[in-house]
Amino acid sequence: MAENNEFDVADLRREYTRGGLRRKDLTAEPMALFEHWLRQACEAKLPDPTAMCVATVDENGQPFQRIVLLKHYDEHGMVFFTNLGSRKAQQLALNPRISLLFPWHMLDRQVIVLGQAERLPTLEVMKYFTSRPKDSQIGAWVSQQSTRISARGVLESKFLELKQKFSNGEVPLPSFWGGFRVKFDSMEFWQGGEHRLHDRFIYQRETASEGNAPGTGWKIDRLAP
């Protein structure tokens, strides 16, 4: 029982009954299954289906997490954009190992990606930056992400100042704004199941020691829930 009027979360539970994941449902490589699940998340009209939790660690091994939007994916990796002075970008500069989590709760699904982040070339960053709405471009100039500010008014005043400055022209790409591509080594798919008998499958990139050239295939295992 909760004491001192605390909200007791211990008894909050439900059954996961939205379906299963069997080996016959799996694709030969993980990106095909990821794309199938992402399309279903979009078709189900989930809020922010491309939202992912990005986890990094600092120089002391302290983990940090935040929600970021996936902006591109293909066989080469998953892409997101950020201020290069942000906490996550600084941490990735020291340790490029990264974890992504897609939490599709309404479908009783989640996908976990492990890999390494690398900076995107300027041309690729510019291509995406110019595709953004102009107010979002200006917003990138306004915020020195993760720095301390005295009040929200500081941001609003700077936004209005820059909006006036760029009112009759294009917004240039800030030198401190860029992106990362996550080249993944493993991808885990979780589908909730009844009685907590969830289905979990992990794809791990095969190595030369397993009889293949590095990166040419995937080893698939079922994990206990």
Beta strands, then each sheet from edge to edge (+ up, - down):
strand 1: 51-57
strand 2: 63-69
strand 3: 72-74
strand 4: 77-83
strand 5: 97-104
strand 6: 109-119
strand 7: 177-191
strand 8: 199-205
strand 9: 218-223
sheet 1: 2+ 1- 5+ 6- 7+ 4- 3+
sheet 2: 2+ 1- 5+ 6- 7+ 8- 9+
end
